[in-house]
Amino acid sequence: MTQDKKAHAIIIGGSLSGLFSATALRAIGYSVDVFEQSPNELDSRGGGIVLQPDVLAAFKFAGVDLPAHSGVDSGDRIYLGQDDRIVEQFFMPQTQTSWSLIYNTMKQALPAGVVHAGERFTRFEQTNARVTAHFESGRVEEGDILIGADGPSSSVRAQLLPAVEPTYAGYIAWRGLVEENDLPAGASDLLRDRFTFQQGESHLILVYLVPGEEGAIERGKRRWNWVWYRKMSTDAVSALMLDRDGQQRATVLGQREIYALHAASRNRLNALYMTSIFIGGAVGSALASVLYEHGGWLWVAIAGTTFPALALIHFLLTGRSTTVSIV
Ligand SMILES: Cc1cc2nc3c(=O)[nH]c(=O)nc-3n(C[C@H](O)[C@H](O)[C@H](O)COP(=O)(O)OP(=O)(O)OC[C@H]3O[C@@H](n4cnc5c(N)ncnc54)[C@H](O)[C@@H]3O)c2cc1C
């Protein structure tokens, strides 16, 4: 127990789930510490978000007041056909706000010193009554409960439920914000004060107004929030995840696989894995320059295909090894 004899909660992740958990637990008498790996404020992370009744209920439960004008109201929901004409319309009033407003309001409701930024959780241990959390910095925290609010790639979940892996849902989402006055008048007139959907066989797009810079809700200063969901095969997603430098961002997935091999040796396995990637990258870059000079893209492509082909042959001959012995 902590000195003030309150039950103590350790929360991993200082985004929305972490902050909502923290304010709710404080409301029922817990002392709380939130640990967020990012050293920065997270308020530039989001776009638009609907103020759903359960969000309002969570604010009320925590005793946290939202600013008086915290969103943009819409009246009708409309569905558009492919020719942009309204095919369905019904009254469904709701309020749209911004991710940052929810984040900032919850964060400011917590006393200074509750959120510890730049602390990356690595693992926990538990006894019947207590839980101990370890951090990359060497920090160790003891509490009565540990909450994993560390997002879709949760490290807390990875240790607690190692067999549970997130799977691709089959669609991706593009999203963005457009200044209110940047949309052509015809489109604005159709969309303003409404929550709009347009959907087809393999896509769904939605558009609504949200507060603009610093929460502005005056007409002309707001922003159009749009999200475009598209069905996409796993192969196509792999191609999509190439970054602007042409690098495949599959490293994230690879790292998860590596972590899953041996929970107690995650840091060492990761060090080995990252070192091998950098050595491989350096060797590949050096080789590619020579090959390109002598044989152009054809030679580079042949070399690039050879390594995965060798790995495939090795895999077919030996199968997938499940034995890891790192101590
Ligand atoms: C623009 C935008 C709009 C959205 N709109 C909606 C909406 O309308 N409705 C809706 O339901 N949802 C919406 N979402 C999704 C919503 O944001 C997410 O549901 C929400 O952010 C999830 O919050 P979270 O705290 O669970 O996870 P995350 O936001 O992913 O946060 C997890 C946090 O944990 C931290 N972390 C991870 N690992 C560690 C570690 N080892 N140690 C310490 N910290 C760690 C991460 O840095 C991160 O800050 C939206 C999201 C965005 C970005």
The ligand as an ORCA input file, in Angstrom:
! r2SCAN-3c Opt
* xyz 0 1
  C      -8.092     10.847    -35.435
  C      -8.724      9.760    -34.636
  C     -10.095      9.706    -34.556
  C     -10.728      8.685    -33.884
  N     -12.092      8.663    -33.843
  C     -12.713      7.722    -33.116
  C     -14.116      7.714    -32.942
  O     -14.814      8.550    -33.488
  N     -14.671      6.777    -32.158
  C     -13.889      5.841    -31.542
  O     -14.432      4.996    -30.829
  N     -12.578      5.825    -31.715
  C     -11.957      6.724    -32.476
  N     -10.632      6.724    -32.644
  C      -9.916      5.678    -32.072
  C      -9.532      6.163    -30.734
  O      -8.590      7.168    -30.818
  C      -8.913      5.112    -30.125
  O     -10.004      4.270    -29.804
  C      -8.166      5.618    -28.892
  O      -7.133      6.531    -29.195
  C      -7.582      4.451    -28.308
  O      -7.011      4.901    -27.132
  P      -6.115      3.992    -26.324
  O      -5.662      4.811    -25.156
  O      -6.797      2.709    -26.018
  O      -4.911      3.571    -27.271
  P      -3.871      4.470    -28.012
  O      -4.418      5.798    -28.381
  O      -3.276      3.630    -29.062
  O      -2.782      4.739    -26.878
  C      -1.942      3.767    -26.340
  C      -0.830      4.533    -25.619
  O      -0.016      3.603    -24.948
  C       1.326      4.006    -25.101
  N       2.170      2.829    -24.951
  C       2.247      1.751    -25.785
  N       3.141      0.862    -25.319
  C       3.633      1.388    -24.159
  C       4.591      0.920    -23.209
  N       5.218     -0.257    -23.363
  N       4.861      1.706    -22.138
  C       4.231      2.909    -21.978
  N       3.324      3.393    -22.851
  C       3.025      2.630    -23.926
  C       1.380      4.587    -26.514
  O       2.469      5.460    -26.677
  C       0.042      5.303    -26.585
  O       0.119      6.641    -26.182
  C      -9.978      7.712    -33.287
  C      -8.585      7.767    -33.372
  C      -7.959      8.787    -34.030
  C      -6.466      8.842    -34.105
*
